[in-house]
C-alpha cells in the first residue's frame, strides 16, 4: 500500500522521471502511519490504504522531488 501511494502521488502531481523515493520521505510516511495507528491498535488492525495515501501526501515527498528537480536542472552540465 505504501508503494502504491507513492506511485499514485508521483503520477498525480506529474513529477518527471522515474519514481525515486528519498529515504527521508519514506521513513516520515511510515512514522506518520505508526503515530496515527497508535490510537487504533488492536489485534488484527491494519492501516488503511487511505491512511498510507494521507501519510505520503504529508511526508514531504512532492516538495523534496520538486526541490531536487530544480537543483538538478539548475546545475551546469559537465560533459
Secondary structure, 3 states (H helix, E strand, C coil): CHHHHHHHHHHHCCCCCCCCCCHHHHHHHHHHHHHHHHHHCCCCCCCCHHHHHHHHHHCCHHHHHHHHHHHHHHCCCCC
